[in-house]
Amino acid sequence: MHTLYQFHLSGNCYKVRLTARHASIPIALQDVDIIGGETRGHAFLKLNPNGRVPTLVLEDGRALPESNAIMWFLAEDTALLPADKWARAQILQWLFFEQYSHEPYIATRRYWVAFAPLEARKTKDHMLQPWLDGGYAALGVMEQHLAAQDWFAAGQFTIADIALYAYTHVAHEGGFDLKPYPAVLRWLDRVARQPGHMTIAARA
């Protein structure tokens, strides 16, 4: 069985677990204390020199970092990652969008508002508004897309939806108001109603 090194409430780790669930791939979970600096310890850095979670360790010992790379690996040969060349390119488009235009704002603000120690958070107060602005810009792009179609790529539920769902559905924890984005809210509901869906808090 593969082992996922993770921080359980991280959206990047959640999207890997959710992909594994929808792909019917069992994985073992190994929690890592990211706030306490465990990812910077020698043992973890041997698995992932970048010192970040999630990191998936395969049964044969190979380690694969980066959430979207892990999702792609787990989704191969499933309906979450269609074989069609254009569909796969669309999925990549949204995975890149998620990591470049979405996650750096919505996920980062959520971490500093909801999880970071108070004293550390004070050092980032000047970034709270820029993160809010960047997150709303990303939500605006998503709203425009979802106003015309149900899913982000290939006309079906794929890892593109899982990637964007992970931090969007908890955006309120970072102070984002999703009410002005009705198409995004409808999409969140569609994702949550997919067979096999699990919440971010679920352990199995």
Secondary structure as UniProt FT lines:
FT   STRAND          2..6
FT   TURN            8..9
FT   HELIX           11..22
FT   TURN            23..24
FT   STRAND          27..31
FT   TURN            34..37
FT   HELIX           38..40
FT   HELIX           42..47
FT   TURN            49..50
FT   STRAND          55..57
FT   TURN            59..60
FT   STRAND          63..65
FT   HELIX           67..75
FT   TURN            76..77
FT   TURN            79..80
FT   HELIX           85..97
FT   HELIX           98..102
FT   HELIX           103..114
FT   HELIX           118..121
FT   HELIX           122..127
FT   HELIX           128..146
FT   TURN            147..148
FT   TURN            154..155
FT   HELIX           159..168
FT   TURN            169..170
FT   HELIX           171..174
FT   TURN            179..180
FT   HELIX           182..192
FT   TURN            195..196
FT   TURN            200..201
//
